[in-house]
Amino acid sequence: MGNFPTTVKHCLSYEELIQDYPWLARWLQEEKEMVPTGVKIQLIDMLSETGLPVIEATSFVSSKWVPQMADHTEVLQAIHRSSHVRYPVLTPNMHGFQDAVAAGATEVAVFGSASETFSRKNINCSIDESILRFEEVICTAKQRQIPVRGYVSCALGCPYEGPIESTKVAEVVKRLYELGCYEVSLGDTIGVGTPGSMAKMLHSVKKEVPSSALAVHCHDTYGQALANILTALQMGICTVDSSVAGLGGCPYAQGASGNVSTEDVLYMLHGMGIKTGVDLSKVIEAGDFICKALNRKTNSKVAQARGDYSVHCRMKKINT
Amino acid sequence: SGEVRVNVVEWGSGFLMSVQDGASAGKTLPERVKIVEVGPRDGLQNEKTVVPSEVKIHLIDMLSEAGLSVIEATSFVSPKWVPQMADQVEVMMGIHRRPGVSYPVLTPNLKGFLAAVNAGAAEVAIFGAASELFSKKNINCSVDESLQRFEVVTKAAKEAGVPVRGYVSCVLGCPYEGKVSPDKVAQVAKRLYSMGCYEISLGDTIGVGTPGGMTEMLQAVSREVPVNALAVHCHDTYGQALANILIALQMGISVVDSSVAGLGGCPYAQGASGNVATEDVVYMLHGLGIQTGVDLPKLMDAGAFICRSLNKKTSSKVAQATCKL
């Protein structure tokens, strides 16, 4: 099915990096600094003004595991909730779910894995056990009419197991969907996927779950994200996960990039005539804000180019 | 935590080809893709640091060992304009020419062509533009005038039995004119092809193109030039290169230009990236089951070497991701 990088074997040595941090890898979790609550709130508020329909706000996971998300209640309660936007939060178990609901959450998300080893290493249980855990959450959420989104990690490869059978991905996706997730997002957790493996995986998954209930969550660690997203679009997927400024590195490859940047995705979609309802320049502004706050450069190529390009164009106008 | 979901709610143009499900996504793609490695010329030309000849020669030799079949070696342009390429003759004479590998050089005019042949060049390349303003600002003449100049070169090359590759820049946008008409690109490509260029490389010079524009442009050009004589030269300034290359492959293109380690920034947007990294292209192609003849680890070694020499970080994500153990 094409190459699989030898680097994945090497990445096993990064176990230490992640053993204290279950993978619930939201982008701020990879940021080493603790980001002040006020900054998170402002970021979400800025994103709410861009036209984005869904913004994943925080994670109701134990702050022992993910200190970055310790202020989950405060964030959820302080953000200005736009009527056009949904603000799902991560809830790995009943405890987190109850806290989330108490804090005002109206949509939640659960995270499964297509890889047994990854599941054990990240949340200390098998895939089956994790799904049993989620079943409880999903059932309760259903009763309260709270929609649940499912995520499946390692859909295109695992840092421990290497390539993952597309039929295994399909099996896990199907279980989450049948339990009641309205949508399942397929995550290329370590970004090793290519259009070849993406097509193969989607082919298997689409046999079990309708495209309208699927999303892709591509990482750009190997620069393949936009090509993979394009492939997914061609196969009928119309929901794409991304991260403003491409924040969130890869915990499995030190120094490498992780999430694909929302700005770059939007640039591609708009260039293709696809409507998203999102104002790209406002997303760039939000990206500028969070990068300044974190004191780091954006991972978005569009943001990098725009900043300089507009200066260049202005200069050219003066000179000609 | 700020991760966002873009719900794509409506399709725009109908160009989004419905690739047949699953593995047959591979059916519309070429079995083999030729990579034209432009790092030593296009890449280094756009790097600020002037690199010693031995380094250039070693880089080209490493790239030859990595399995690349076309490596753009240098440029026979006046050193006054491009100091990085002042050692053109030394480089041409110094490289180890691996059998089966082609080492084209840029020749903007007859003078450059003659100097190139004298130095042992066996293939040359000429550069046209699809934008009038770009042509004027870059080479001080209109597109027509430049094509007339090139005709002199292609004639001489034909007589000498030297193949000529043509480049068209600004095919998806111009830093001065903005939008560029696909028909204009097709016209320029057609003229270069008719005057004897065996292949035309279509360059998204400022990287503004997306799969939408790429499709439109290729449709127009392939009406005038056979698709097997076309190549794409995508810049990654807006992160669109691999997606654009994928679309080009789906439309029958099987020659892709790229630059080891993504060498060569964008001269029109300071600090922004330029050329797409060969490592990232090869990774995608191999993942698609497409043969390239390239040995990716050896290619990454070449990338690591030139980055050390330039004292800069690689722009290749594949190279960055690979653990440095």
Contacts between the chains, C-beta under 8 A, distances in Angstrom:
chain1	res1	chain2	res2	distance
A	1	B	289	7.5
A	2	B	286	5.6
A	2	B	287	3.9
A	2	B	288	6.3
A	2	B	289	5.4
A	3	B	283	7.1
A	3	B	286	4.4
A	3	B	287	6.0
A	3	B	296	7.3
A	5	B	283	7.7
A	5	B	318	7.7
A	5	B	321	7.6
A	5	B	322	6.8
A	6	B	297	7.8
A	7	B	321	6.4
A	7	B	322	4.4
A	7	B	323	5.4
A	10	B	322	7.8
A	10	B	323	4.1
A	10	B	325	5.0
A	11	B	323	5.9
A	13	B	323	7.4
A	13	B	325	6.9
A	14	B	323	7.5
A	26	B	1	3.5
A	26	B	2	7.8
A	26	B	3	6.0
A	27	B	1	5.9
A	27	B	2	6.1
A	27	B	3	5.5
A	28	B	1	4.8
A	28	B	2	6.5
A	29	B	1	7.1
A	40	B	1	7.7
A	40	B	2	7.2
A	43	B	2	5.4
A	44	B	2	6.4
A	47	B	2	6.7
A	47	B	4	6.2
A	52	B	4	4.8
A	52	B	5	7.4
A	52	B	6	6.8
A	53	B	5	7.0
A	53	B	6	7.8
A	53	B	7	4.9
A	54	B	4	6.5
A	54	B	5	3.8
A	54	B	7	6.7
A	55	B	2	7.0
A	55	B	3	7.7
A	55	B	4	5.2
A	55	B	5	7.7
A	56	B	1	5.9
A	56	B	2	7.1
A	56	B	3	4.3
A	56	B	4	6.9
A	56	B	5	7.2
A	57	B	1	6.9
A	57	B	2	7.8
A	58	B	1	5.7
A	59	B	1	6.2
A	68	B	1	7.8
A	69	B	1	6.9
A	185	B	5	8.0
A	191	B	321	7.1
A	193	B	287	7.4
A	194	B	283	6.9
A	194	B	284	5.2
A	194	B	286	7.8
A	194	B	287	2.6
A	194	B	288	6.0
A	195	B	25	6.7
A	195	B	246	5.9
A	195	B	284	6.8
A	195	B	287	7.0
A	195	B	288	5.7
A	196	B	25	7.3
A	196	B	26	6.6
A	196	B	287	4.7
A	196	B	288	4.2
A	196	B	289	5.8
A	197	B	287	6.2
A	199	B	19	7.2
A	199	B	21	7.9
A	199	B	22	5.7
A	199	B	23	6.7
A	199	B	25	3.7
A	199	B	26	7.4
A	200	B	22	5.9
A	200	B	23	5.7
A	202	B	21	7.9
A	202	B	22	7.1
A	203	B	21	5.0
A	203	B	22	2.4
A	203	B	23	6.5
A	204	B	22	7.3
A	206	B	21	6.9
A	215	B	5	6.9
A	220	B	317	6.6
A	221	B	317	6.5
A	221	B	321	4.7
A	222	B	280	6.9
A	222	B	283	5.6
A	222	B	317	5.5
A	222	B	318	5.0
A	222	B	321	5.4
A	223	B	242	6.2
A	223	B	277	7.1
A	223	B	280	4.0
A	223	B	283	7.4
A	223	B	284	7.9
A	223	B	316	7.3
A	223	B	317	3.4
A	223	B	318	6.4
A	224	B	242	6.6
A	224	B	280	7.6
A	224	B	283	7.0
A	224	B	284	5.9
A	224	B	287	7.4
A	226	B	239	6.2
A	226	B	240	6.6
A	226	B	242	6.1
A	226	B	243	4.2
A	227	B	242	4.2
A	227	B	243	5.0
A	227	B	245	7.6
A	227	B	246	4.7
A	227	B	284	5.9
A	229	B	243	7.6
A	230	B	211	6.1
A	230	B	243	4.7
A	230	B	246	6.0
A	230	B	247	7.3
A	231	B	19	7.4
A	231	B	25	6.6
A	231	B	246	7.3
A	233	B	8	7.2
A	233	B	16	6.5
A	234	B	16	6.1
A	234	B	17	6.5
A	234	B	18	6.8
A	234	B	19	4.5
A	234	B	25	7.6
A	235	B	19	6.6
A	235	B	21	6.8
A	235	B	25	7.6
A	236	B	18	7.9
A	238	B	7	7.1
A	238	B	8	4.1
A	238	B	9	7.4
A	239	B	5	6.2
A	239	B	6	7.3
A	239	B	7	5.4
A	239	B	8	6.7
A	240	B	5	7.2
A	240	B	6	4.9
A	240	B	8	6.6
A	241	B	3	6.4
A	241	B	4	7.5
A	241	B	5	5.3
A	241	B	6	7.8
A	242	B	3	7.5
A	242	B	4	6.2
A	242	B	5	7.8
A	242	B	6	6.2
A	243	B	2	6.9
A	243	B	3	5.0
A	243	B	4	6.9
A	244	B	2	6.1
A	244	B	4	6.4
A	247	B	2	7.4
A	248	B	3	7.7
A	250	B	321	7.1
A	253	B	320	7.9
A	253	B	321	4.7
A	253	B	322	7.6
A	253	B	323	6.0
A	254	B	323	7.2
A	255	B	320	6.3
A	256	B	317	7.2
A	256	B	320	5.1
A	256	B	321	4.1
A	257	B	317	6.3
A	257	B	320	7.1
A	257	B	321	7.8
A	259	B	3	7.1
A	261	B	239	7.5
A	262	B	4	5.6
A	262	B	6	6.9
A	264	B	238	6.9
A	264	B	239	4.0
A	264	B	240	7.6
A	265	B	6	6.2
A	266	B	6	6.8
A	267	B	210	6.8
A	267	B	238	5.6
A	267	B	239	7.3
A	267	B	240	6.9
A	268	B	210	5.2
A	268	B	211	6.8
A	268	B	239	7.9
A	268	B	240	5.9
A	268	B	243	5.8
A	269	B	6	7.1
A	269	B	8	6.4
A	270	B	210	7.7
A	271	B	209	7.4
A	271	B	210	2.6
A	271	B	211	7.1
A	271	B	212	4.9
A	271	B	213	6.3
A	271	B	240	7.4
A	272	B	12	6.1
A	272	B	13	7.1
A	272	B	15	7.7
A	272	B	16	7.1
A	272	B	210	5.8
A	272	B	211	5.4
A	272	B	212	4.1
A	273	B	11	7.8
A	273	B	12	2.4
A	273	B	13	4.3
A	273	B	212	5.6
A	274	B	8	5.5
A	274	B	10	7.2
A	274	B	11	6.2
A	274	B	12	4.8
A	275	B	8	7.5
A	275	B	9	5.9
A	275	B	10	4.4
A	275	B	12	6.5
A	276	B	6	5.3
A	276	B	7	7.5
A	276	B	8	6.0
A	276	B	9	7.2
A	277	B	9	6.6
A	278	B	6	6.5
A	290	B	2	7.2
A	300	B	239	7.3
A	301	B	236	6.6
A	301	B	237	6.5
A	301	B	238	5.4
A	301	B	239	3.5
A	301	B	272	7.3
A	301	B	273	6.2
A	302	B	238	5.1
A	302	B	239	6.3
A	304	B	269	7.9
A	304	B	271	6.6
A	304	B	272	5.2
A	304	B	273	7.3
A	305	B	207	7.2
A	305	B	237	4.8
A	305	B	238	5.4
A	305	B	266	7.4
A	305	B	269	5.0
A	305	B	272	4.3
A	305	B	273	7.9
A	308	B	269	4.2
A	308	B	270	4.9
A	308	B	271	5.5
A	308	B	272	5.4
A	309	B	175	8.0
A	309	B	206	7.8
A	309	B	268	7.0
A	309	B	269	4.4
A	309	B	272	7.0
A	311	B	270	7.8
A	312	B	175	7.0
A	312	B	268	5.7
A	312	B	269	5.8
A	312	B	270	7.2
A	313	B	175	7.4
A	316	B	175	7.2
A	316	B	176	6.5
A	320	B	176	7.9
